[in-house]
């Protein structure tokens, strides 16, 4: 048997034998019955990968490897050919299944339309609660004692430790002393302040998606933001984001709006691509900036030199500036169906995501973003996913321990309990 194996690996074609004798350097390997190289044969599809039996030296040939990659690239993404080779009578039945699938898609679209109608219905029930939130944030009303009955995590810990009122007072004094020593820290806020200062600015800064939009020169303006609301429209399906501002030194608008149009019907040309409602267009609003206060543009000065006379002049040019308020001036989707350039498409895709996030997360759960709890929940969701993967690995590890001859079980014959995150 060993002799046969040696014969297979060393005998081969005369050309292969010559290649082995040439210090193991294989530049070209020819097939039997012709001068065509393996690389050319693969590239032309004359042979399949299964027909190839190359020595390790041949696989180091760059030409052979390049031809293999080209051949594999052509194979990737191709179907097995099973459906294409089915009898006509079977293909006819498949068409019937596709027509059934289209009907299912239409029912799904109707489902989402009714879901939107429910959103519009329940939005009216949410409205008094959001108005109450606005009044508390702006200081228009002061919540009652019953409104404020909520035991925070810190208070739960203090109660659990059994601290007395005197001990709590000492802790408060220590905290104030610490703040006084740290000169770089902001001064404590006035205890008699009205409402919740910088509520929406803090909400935005605690959300990564929105925080990326907010520039330093936007912050003073967003301190005047008093409320963010959503108005739903049934026909056509869509929603409008309203950003309400108190009088300020930057613009005269009392509210800035962003309207989104939503489509919830399958595309006739590609009905199977339907995955639910999608935003198809949006429209911002004109901001009436006060003189010299427009943060969405900046003025730059350039010096230009005349080629002939050698004189220079200063040219002033206004260019777009990064700002949260560019959100209200999105690219417009062409009504004639023409395509947008790549940059505009990317901006709109991000805009649609942000608009949906405001509607689904920021407006309904603003207080949780203000406190940071909403972001913590999202982080925990990610950690739980990673922990799940780790548990699977841990289970495999337990099996290894049980089969490890050096492993000794704990006293009592039970495995120690896993540590659980509190």
Secondary structure, DSSP 8 states (H G I E B T S, - for coil): -HHHHHHHHHTS-HHHHHHHHTTT--S--B-TTSS-BHHHHHHHTSS-GGG----HHHHT-HHHHHHHHHHHHHHTT---STTTTS-HHHHHHHHHHHHHHHHHHHHHHHHHHHHHHHHHHHHHHHHHHHHHHHHHHHTSS---TTTT----HHHHHHHHHT--HHHHHHHHHHHHHHHHH-TTS-----TT--S-TTHHHHHHHTSHHHHTT--HHHHHHHTTEEEEEEEEETTTTEEEEEEEE-S-SSB--SEEEEEEEEE-S--SS-GGG--S-EEEEEE-----B-TT--TTEEEEEEEEE-TTT--EEEEEEEEE---GGGGGS-----TT-----HHHHHHHHHHHHHHHHIIIIITTTHHHHHHTHHHHHHHHHHHHHHHHHHHHHHHHHHHHHHH-TT----TTS---------
